[in-house]
Amino acid sequence: MGSKDKVKYNVGGVVVETDGSYENKFRVLRMAMDNWSKKNRNLPIDSPEGRQYGKDMDRYNKLKELFTFHRPNFIKKKHMLEVNEIYKRYNTTY
């Protein structure tokens, strides 16, 4: 179960405040991935970054489905670390 404290995320220069629940963490991750894809819309899908995005989107969808249908028993530290890794990949500022 997620923390109920307010957490702020900077997604593409926009500050998003959530309650820290797992549902909202997935919402913020999706926002970061969508923002990245819009910034890189001219990137070929067969480029290394495009292929990585496709893999990460598939993994996001699978994790979201598992978290939705198997919570709270399914939520393990390794899964949240994976979510955090994907978030860091798509919400970096250059």
C-alpha positions in Angstrom: 0.0 0.0 0.0 1.3 3.4 -0.9 2.0 6.2 1.5 -0.8 8.8 2.0 1.6 11.7 2.4 1.6 14.3 -0.4 4.4 13.7 -2.9 5.4 16.2 -5.6 6.8 15.1 -9.0 8.2 17.3 -11.7 7.0 15.9 -15.0 8.3 17.8 -17.9 8.4 21.1 -16.0 4.9 20.6 -14.5 4.7 19.9 -10.8 2.2 17.1 -10.0 1.2 16.6 -6.4 -0.3 13.2 -5.4 -1.0 11.3 -2.3 1.7 8.7 -3.0 -0.6 5.8 -3.7 0.4 3.1 -6.2 -2.4 4.2 -8.5 -1.1 7.7 -8.6 2.5 6.6 -9.0 1.4 4.7 -12.2 -0.4 7.8 -13.3 2.7 9.9 -13.0 4.8 7.3 -14.7 2.4 7.3 -17.6 2.5 11.1 -17.8 6.3 11.0 -17.9 6.3 8.4 -20.7 3.7 10.2 -22.7 5.7 13.5 -22.3 8.9 11.8 -23.5 7.1 10.3 -26.5 5.7 13.7 -27.5 9.2 15.3 -27.2 10.7 12.4 -29.3 7.9 11.9 -31.8 10.2 12.1 -34.8 12.4 9.4 -33.4 12.3 6.2 -35.6 10.5 3.3 -33.9 13.3 1.0 -34.9 16.0 3.1 -33.2 17.4 1.8 -29.9 15.4 4.5 -27.9 12.2 3.7 -29.9 12.6 0.0 -29.2 13.3 0.6 -25.5 10.2 2.8 -25.3 8.1 0.0 -26.8 9.5 -2.6 -24.4 9.0 -0.2 -21.4 5.4 0.5 -22.5 4.6 -3.2 -22.7 6.2 -3.7 -19.2 4.2 -0.7 -17.9 1.0 -2.2 -19.2 1.8 -5.6 -17.6 2.8 -4.1 -14.3 -0.3 -1.9 -14.2 -2.5 -4.8 -14.9 -0.9 -7.0 -12.2 -1.0 -4.2 -9.7 -4.7 -3.5 -10.5 -5.9 -7.1 -10.2 -3.6 -8.6 -7.6 -3.1 -5.8 -5.1 -1.9 -5.6 -2.3 -0.4 -9.0 -2.3 1.4 -8.7 -5.6 3.3 -5.4 -4.8 6.9 -6.4 -4.1 9.9 -4.2 -3.7 11.5 -5.5 -7.0 8.4 -4.4 -8.9 8.5 -0.9 -7.4 12.2 -0.6 -8.2 11.4 -1.5 -11.8 8.7 1.2 -11.9 11.2 3.7 -10.5 13.8 2.7 -13.0 11.4 3.3 -15.9 10.3 6.6 -14.4 13.9 7.8 -14.2 14.5 6.8 -17.8 11.7 9.0 -19.1 11.7 11.9 -16.7 15.2 13.1 -17.0 16.0 16.7 -17.8 18.9 17.3 -20.2 
